[in-house]
Amino acid sequence: MVVLICLSRVFLLSLVLLFSFTDLCNSQSNSNNRSIEYLKLRLLHKDPFVSPAQALSHDYHRLSVLFSSLQSRKALKAPVISGASTGSGQYFVDLRVGTPPQKILLVADTGSDLVWVKCSACRNCTKHEPGSAFLARHSTTFSPIHCYHPACRLVPHPLKHQPCNHTSLHSTCRYVYSYADESKTSGVFSRETTTLNTSSGREAKLRNLAFGCGFRISGPSVSGASFNGAHGVMGLGRGPISFSSQVGKRFGNKFSYCLMDYTISPPPTSYLMFGEEPEPIITRKPIISFTPLQTNPLSPTFYYIGIKSVTVDGVKLPVNPSVWAFDRQGNGGTVVDSGTTLTFLAEPAYRQILTAFKRRMRLPRTAGAALGFDLCVNVSGVSRPRLPRLSFRLVGNSVFSPPARNYFIDTTEGIKCLALQAVNSPSGFSVIGNLMQQGFLFEFDRDRSRLGFSRHGCALL
């Protein structure tokens, strides 16, 4: 199950506008956290497979939205929370917003830019469920951005929004995000003090973080079961309003994460790291493979990578290279997305992979159509079932070879299903979801425009 993020974005920015927004966000440091060399946040994860069919349904919803949009370095490291307890496939970041701080849970999402939070405008909130929304009126540091401020041009506005009155102090920057399934989140683009609990137990306080204060939220994408337990989204995309862009310059314009295996009990902690944590002398730095990040002018938010070929059990499949390439309209390509659970592949490649898997499978098959999967096998009584191995050779000649548990999931007792899906939309692109990423260190180096990954780097986080 995945949160759906609106992709209504403004892509063409003047240098003046960009510098103005940078100034808005660079006033975050204070005397309490100037010594912070990195930001490390704990990620909280929620089990995406309480209901596989439901998780798949929400992934389809998300993809329909994605396809429709087309000096010394410091670091920040924070915990990332799994959404297993509420049946959601997202990874969450726990933070506090406002003064005094109010606890908020946001979905960590590399497939979107906007940071937004469910807000409430009530004054007397005795009937308001505690912790269900950010109470803007209860914060002394909440500050709506004026509609005349250059940063306001970075978010889409309501079609019927009144022209901006630059002489009025009360003319706020209003935004609206519409989703392909008619879900919407709208409100006021604002600034606020944000407090994060780092893995070291110290607090990191970010001042003037720009975010969407959503007073109206509707539709399954942002209020249904796939959003269960979340108060909003931490967009980590490549656009100027994302969290990674706003804090990036302060921490080397680099972030990384490890999404740990949710099936392990007790589940290991996952982390979201901004910058680089100093390494102990006795610790060997893992060997990281890199692939260039590709840029699609029509969808500049996404982290695209290039796939050259795919193999199953070491046998290269005859997939035409054009299947993985952009076309002249900007369609196609492959996106690394922490907000999608399953992996979706261009239909011609998916069909060949599925055929190759079926040919090599020696386990008895069972029906999986009811769950939305094309290949399910019965592993009852088999302690270590032999499953085909899938590998992707990427641009730059690196190889991403995840273990079988990253693409075969337990749907019911004794049944495993291939957690890959076909992308049939002409405007669609392939998506490497968070299940496929589990157990790997992923490093998003934005200055060098490259994505690094390592199977052995998560112990350092």
N, C-alpha and C positions, 0 to 999 in steps of 0.2 A: 504494500500500500504506500502510496506516495503523495506528497503534497503537490498540488498543482500551482505553478508559479506563472503569473501573468507575464507575457513577453511584449507588452506594449511599451516600447522604449524609444527614447530619442537618441539617434546614433550620431548625428552631425553636430559637433560642438566646436564653437570658436575657441581660439586660444585664450581669449579674455575670460570666457565663461569657464573654461577648465581651470584656469588659475584662480578665479574667484572661488570656485568650489573647493579647491585645494586649501586655500586660506581658511575657509569655513571649517575644514576638518582638521587642520594642523594645530588648532589651539587646544588640543586634548591633554597635553602633558602637564603635570603639576609636580610639586616638590616631593610628593609621596611616592611617585613611581618613575622618576627620572632615572633611577638606578636599575630599573627593570630591563634586562638584556634580551628577554624573549617573553612571549606570551604563550602559555601552555594551558589549554582548556580541556577538561574532561568531557568526552562525548558519551551521551546516554543513548542506548539503542533499544528499540522495541521490536520484538520478534515479528517479522513480516509474514510468518507462515502459520499463524493461528487458523487462518482460512486462506489457502492458496488461491482459490478462485476469486475471493474478494481482493486479495493483493494484486492479482493479475488485472482485475477490472480497474483498480485504481491506477495501475501503471498505464493502461490504455488511455484513461482519462488524461493522465499527465502528458503522454506523448501527443495526444490530439492537440493539446495546448502548445507544446513545444513546436510541433510541426507548423502550427498556424502563425508563428511569429517570424518567422524566418528573419663618513666617517666611521664610527664603529657601529656595527649593525646591532640592533636590538631585536629582541624576540618576545613573543607572547605565546604562552602555551596553556591551553584550557581543556578541561574534561569534556568529553562528548558522550552523551547519554543515548543508550539504545531504547527504542520504543517497543520492546518486546511485551511489556506488561499490558499494553493496551491494544495489541494486535496491529501495530503499525510498523512499516518497513523503513522509517526514517531514522536518522541519527540526530539527536538534539543537543543544543548547547544551553546550559543553565547560566543565566546572568540576571543582574538586577538593574532596573531602570528607574531613574528619577531620584529626587531628594525629598523625603527619605526614600531609600531604595525599595522597589517592589519587585518581587521575584517573578521572572519571566522565563518561559521555555520556548526556544526557537528551533525550527528545523534548519540544520546545516545543509545548504544547497548550492553546489557549484554550477547548477544549471539556471541560475537567475541572478539578478543584480540587486533588486530592491530589498532593503531591510525594513520589515514592517511588523507592527504589533497590534493586536486587538485592543482597542481603546474604549473607554467609557467616559461620558461627559457628566455623569451624575454628580451632584454635590453631596447629598445625603444618601449614602450607599448601604443603608441598613438592610435593604432587600437584595443587594447585589451579592452574588456568590463570591466569597473571598478567593482571590487568586485567579479568577476567570478572565480578567482583563486588566490592562494598565489604566489606572485612574489618573488621568492627566491633571485634573484640578487639585489633586492631592500632592503634586510635586512642585516645589519652589523653583526648580531649574528647567521646567518645561517651557519651551520657546518655539511657537509656530514660525516657520519661515515666511517672510513677506512675499506676496505674489510678484513683487517687482524685483526680488533678489534673483541674480543670475542662476542660482541653484534650482530655482523653481522651474526653469526651462528643461530640466533633466527628467521630469516626470510628466506623464500624460494627464490632461485635464478633462473635466466633464465637458461634453459637447455644449451644454447650456450654461456653462460657467460665465458669470458676468465679467466684463473686461476689468482688468486690474486697475484699481484706484491707487496710484503710487503716492498720493498725498495722505491716504488714510493709514493709521497705525494698525487698524483692525482688518485689513485686507490680507487674509491668509492665503497661502499656496495650497490650493485644493487639487487633489489628484483622484483618478479612478483607474483601476485595472480591470479589464473585462477578459473573461476566459472563454475558450472555445465552447465549453459546455454551459455558457451563460452565467457562470459564477462570477462574483465581483467582490472586490475590496476597494473601498474608497474612504477618503478622509483628508487629513491635513498633513502635508510634508513639514516636518518639524525637526528641532534639535533638542538633545537631552543628554544628561550625564548618565553614563553607563558604567556599572561596576561589575567586574568579572572576578570570580574566584579562581585563582591559578592553582596548578597542581602542587605548588610549594606551600600553599596555604596563605600566601600573600594576596592582597587585593590589587587589582589594576583598575584604575579609574580613567575612563575615556570621556573627555568633555566635548560637548557639541557634536556628538554623533548624529548624523542626519538619518532620519527614518520616517517611514510612513505611519502615522497614527490613524489606524483604520477604525472609523466609527460605524461604518456600515459594511457588513460582511455577509454574503449570501451565496448559496450554491454548494454542491457536494465537494468541489475542489478545495474549498477553504473552510468548510464547516461540517463536512460529513465524517464518516468513520475513519477515512484516511488521514484526517487532521486531528484525530483523537489525542488529547493531552497536550497539544501545542497551542501557543499563544500567538504565533506568527512565524516569520521566516527570516533567517540570516542569509541573505544573498551573498555568495562568494564568487560571483562571476567576474568577468573582465571589464565591466563597465565602470564609470566613475562614481556611481552611487553605491556600489557594493561595499560590504564590510571589509573585504580584502583590499579594496582600493583605498578606502578611507584610512585604514591603519597601516597600509602596506609600506609607505615610505619610511615610517617610523621603525619598521622591523625588517628592512632589507627587501621589501617587495616580493616576499617569498612566504608561502605557507605549505604545510604538509599535514598529513593525517594517516593514521592506521585504523582501519575499521576491523575490529577483532571478531573472531568467529563467535556468533551468538549461541551456538549449540554447546559450547564448553560450559561446564558447571563447576564452580561459579564462573560466570562470564568474566573474562579479562577486561580491563579498562581500555577504552579507546581514547585517543587524544587528537586534538586539533592544535597545531603548533604554528605560530607566526614568528618568523625569524629562525634562528638556530640556537639550540641549547648548547652551552659549552660542554665538550665531551671530556669525561674522565680520561686521564693519561693511559690507564690500563685497558680502556675500551677501544677495540678496533672499529673504525668507521666502516659501515657496510658498503659493499660494492653496489653502486646504483647504476642502473641502465637508463639511458635517456633517449627520448624521441622528441623531435621538434613539435612545438605547438603550432598548428596551422590556423590561419585567420580566414574567416568567411566574412566579407564586407557586409553581407546581408544579415548575418547573425553574429555580431562581434562579441556578444556576451559569452558564448560557449567556448569550452576548452576542447578544441578539435585535435585529434591525432590522425596520422595516416597509417592505414593498414596496407601492407604489400601483398601478403599471402596468408593462408590459413592451412594448418595441417591437423589431421586426426591420426593419432598413434604414429606420428612421424611421417605420414604420407601427405604430400602436398595436394590439395584439392584444386581442380582446374577451374577456379573462379576467375572470371575476366577481371583484370585490374580496374576497369571502368566502373565496376560495381561499387568500389570503395571511394571513387573520386567525386569531386564537386562537378556539377554541370554548369553551364553558362548562367543559369538562373540562380545559382547558389544552393541547389538541392544536393542532397547526398552528404557524404563524409561520415565521420564517426566522432561522437561526443562522449567524454568521460563525465558522468553525472552522478553525484552522491545522493540526489533526491529521487532517483528511480531505482527500484529494487531489482528487477530482473534485467537481463541483457536482451536487447532487440537488435537484430541484424537484417541488413538488406535482404529481401526475399530470395534472390538467386543464390546468395551465399548460404542463407539459412537452409534452403532445400538440399544443397549439396552436403552440408554438415549433417543434417538429419539423416540423409541416405547413408552416409558413411558410418554414422553411429549405429544405425539399424543393422548394417552388414556385419559390424564387429561385435555386436552385443550377443553374448551367450546366455544371458539370464532370461528367464521366461517373461514375456511381456504381459502387461495387464492394461485394462482400459484406463485412459487418462483424459478422454475428451470432456468428461463432466467437469474436470478441474481446469480445462483450457490448455492442456499440454498434449503434444503430439507423440511423446514417447515416455512411457512409464514401465518400470520393471519390478518384478517381485523379488525382493532380496531376503525374504524370510528364511531363517536358518543359515544364512551365509554371513560369516563373521567379517570377512573382508572382501566384499564383492568387487570383481574386476570390471572397471568402467573405462571406456575409451578416453584418451587424453587429448585435450584441445589446446592448440598453440597458435598465437598470432605473431607473425613477423612484421615489425613496424618500420616506418620510415626511419632511417638512421641505422638500420640493421639490428636493432635490439629485438629480443623475443620475449613476449609476455605469455607465460605458460602457467596458468592457474591450476591448482589441484581440482580434482573432480568434484569435491564437495562445494566448490564455488559455482558450479552450474548443474549439479544434480541435487535436488532437495527432497527431504522426507515429507511427503504429503500426508500419509497415514502410516500406521504401524506396518513395517515391512515393505512399504512401497516408496520407490524413488522415481522422480520425474525429471526430465531434462528441462531446466529452467531457462530455456531460450525461446524467443518468439520471433516471428517474421515481421518485418516492416513492409507493408504493402502500399503505403501512401506514396504517390509520385514525388511529393515534396519532402518526403521523410528522410531521416538519416539514421544511421546505426547508433545505438546507445550502449555503452559499457556501464551497467548498473552497479549499485553498491554491493550486491551479493558477490559479483564477480571480482570485486576489489578487495574482499575480506582477506586479512592476513598479510597484506602488502603495505609497505610504506610508499605513499604517493607524495611526491614533492612538486608543487606548482611554482616553478621559477619564472616569474613574470618578466623580470629584467632581461633574462636570457631567452625568453620565449621557448621554454622547454618543459617537458614533463618527465620527472624521474620516478623510477619505481624499483623496489627491492623486496625480495621475499624474506630477507633477514634483517631488516632495519627497524622493525617494530619494537624490539626489546629496548632500543634507545629512547623510545618515547614512553 
